[in-house]
Amino acid sequence: MVYDFHTHTFHSDGVLSPVELIRRAAVNGYRVIGIADHVGLGNLESVLRQVIRDCQLCESHWNIRALPGAELTHVPAAAIAEAARYAKDLGARFVVVHGETIAEPVEPGTNLAAVRCPDVDILAHPGLITLEEAQLAVRNGKFLELSARKGHCLTNGHVLKMGRQAGARFLVDSDSHEPGDLLTDAFARKVAIGAGLEEEELGDVLERNPQALLARLASAMA
């Protein structure tokens, strides 16, 4: 079973509708898919409204959990807390922050703002994350992403090194933009091992950590 909390649709820079993305994920063996389109304050409301409706539709007919979320992308670091709270108020089940990947000119301070924010759940592709940032992620209950996305995956080894020292919890996400990006169970394992995880750690990262995040999200909804 695959858990993937970071995918994109044509509501941002993906190529598939939410419904087709969810259908293809179900066929790939996904148990849970999180749709986290790129958003800022200007498009949060319109994107979430549409994604929420399609997630509800698909969940009612197919054996897959489809979670509407948001990826705050190139949002000024000082505005991350405001944007994350707004996303949750609009119905986002989870919030991802587009971390300081070395592949893009993300504003310095984004990682720190994300791990400090109570409404952020996942720090995606955090690039050359510092030990202090990883420690704050642990203290504040954030999950760090090991990315399957080209470019973003280049620092997975560093993220794992810093996160391990801090005791962080990791997720493997696809950052999918098109059909070929979606994970399979076998490929998720390869991404995890390629990042440097040991065989005995795979169960935590690929199954138990996603389940822990889902439990926390469910508790927040109660």
Residue pairs with C-beta under 8 A, 6 or more apart in sequence:
1 29
1 30
1 31
1 185
1 207
2 25
2 28
2 29
2 30
2 31
2 32
2 183
2 184
2 185
2 188
3 30
3 31
3 32
3 171
3 206
3 207
3 210
3 211
3 214
4 25
4 30
4 32
4 33
4 34
4 172
4 173
4 174
4 176
4 182
4 183
4 188
5 32
5 34
5 36
5 67
5 69
5 94
5 96
5 121
5 122
5 171
5 173
5 210
5 213
6 34
6 36
6 71
6 96
6 122
6 124
6 145
6 147
6 173
6 174
6 175
6 176
7 14
7 21
7 25
7 33
7 34
7 35
7 36
7 173
7 174
7 175
7 176
7 181
7 182
8 14
8 35
8 36
8 37
8 38
8 71
8 175
8 176
8 177
9 16
9 17
9 18
9 21
9 35
9 37
9 51
10 16
10 17
11 18
11 37
11 47
11 50
11 51
12 37
12 38
12 39
12 47
12 71
12 73
13 38
13 177
14 21
14 37
14 176
14 177
14 178
15 177
15 178
15 179
16 24
16 178
16 179
17 54
18 35
18 50
18 51
18 54
18 55
18 58
18 66
19 54
19 57
19 58
21 33
21 35
21 176
22 33
22 35
22 54
22 55
22 58
22 62
22 64
22 66
23 58
23 62
24 179
24 182
25 33
25 64
25 182
26 62
26 63
26 64
28 182
28 183
28 184
29 184
29 185
30 64
30 182
30 183
31 64
31 65
32 64
32 65
32 66
32 67
32 210
32 214
33 64
33 65
33 66
33 67
34 67
34 69
34 93
34 94
34 96
35 51
35 55
35 66
35 67
35 68
35 69
36 69
36 70
36 71
36 94
36 95
36 96
37 47
37 51
37 70
37 71
38 71
38 73
38 98
39 47
39 48
39 70
39 71
39 72
39 73
39 83
39 87
40 72
40 73
40 74
40 75
40 83
41 75
41 79
41 82
41 83
41 86
44 70
44 83
44 86
44 87
44 90
45 90
47 70
48 68
48 70
48 87
48 90
48 91
48 92
49 90
51 68
52 68
52 91
54 66
55 66
55 67
55 68
58 64
58 66
59 65
59 66
65 214
67 93
67 94
67 217
68 91
68 92
68 93
69 87
69 92
69 93
69 94
69 95
69 96
69 121
70 87
70 92
70 95
70 96
71 95
71 96
71 97
71 98
71 124
72 80
72 83
72 84
72 87
72 95
72 96
72 97
72 98
72 120
73 98
74 98
74 104
74 106
74 107
75 83
75 97
75 98
75 110
76 107
77 107
77 108
77 109
77 110
77 112
77 113
78 109
78 113
80 97
80 110
80 113
80 114
80 117
80 120
81 113
81 116
81 117
81 118
81 119
84 95
84 97
84 117
84 119
84 120
85 119
87 95
87 119
88 95
88 119
93 217
93 221
94 121
94 122
94 213
94 217
95 119
95 120
95 121
95 122
96 120
96 121
96 122
96 123
96 124
96 145
97 110
97 111
97 113
97 114
97 117
97 120
97 122
97 123
97 124
98 104
98 106
98 110
98 124
98 125
99 106
99 110
99 111
99 114
99 123
99 124
99 125
99 126
99 127
99 129
99 145
100 106
100 108
100 110
100 111
100 126
100 127
100 128
100 129
101 125
101 126
101 127
101 151
101 152
101 155
102 127
102 128
102 151
102 154
102 155
103 125
103 151
103 152
103 154
104 151
106 127
111 123
111 126
111 127
111 129
111 130
111 133
112 133
112 136
114 120
114 123
114 126
114 142
115 123
115 133
115 136
115 137
115 140
115 142
116 136
116 140
118 140
120 142
121 142
121 143
121 213
121 216
121 217
122 142
122 143
122 144
122 145
122 171
122 173
122 213
123 129
123 137
123 142
123 143
123 144
123 145
124 145
124 147
124 152
124 173
124 175
125 145
125 147
125 149
125 152
125 153
125 155
125 159
125 175
126 133
126 144
126 145
126 155
126 159
127 155
127 158
127 159
128 155
128 158
129 144
129 155
129 158
129 159
129 162
129 163
130 162
131 162
131 165
131 166
133 162
134 144
134 162
134 163
134 165
134 166
134 168
135 166
136 142
137 143
137 144
137 163
137 166
137 168
138 166
138 167
138 168
138 169
141 216
142 168
143 168
143 169
143 170
143 171
143 209
143 213
144 159
144 163
144 168
144 169
144 170
144 171
145 159
145 170
145 171
145 172
145 173
146 153
146 156
146 159
146 160
146 170
146 171
146 172
146 173
146 191
146 192
146 195
146 197
146 205
147 153
147 156
147 173
147 175
147 191
148 172
148 173
148 174
148 175
148 181
148 183
148 187
148 188
148 191
149 174
149 175
149 181
152 175
153 191
153 194
153 195
156 191
156 194
156 195
156 196
157 195
157 196
159 170
159 195
160 170
160 195
160 196
160 197
161 196
162 168
163 170
169 204
169 209
169 212
170 197
170 204
170 205
170 209
171 205
171 209
171 210
171 213
172 183
172 188
172 191
172 192
172 205
172 206
174 181
174 182
174 183
175 181
176 182
176 183
183 191
185 206
188 206
189 202
189 206
192 201
192 202
192 205
192 206
193 199
193 202
197 205
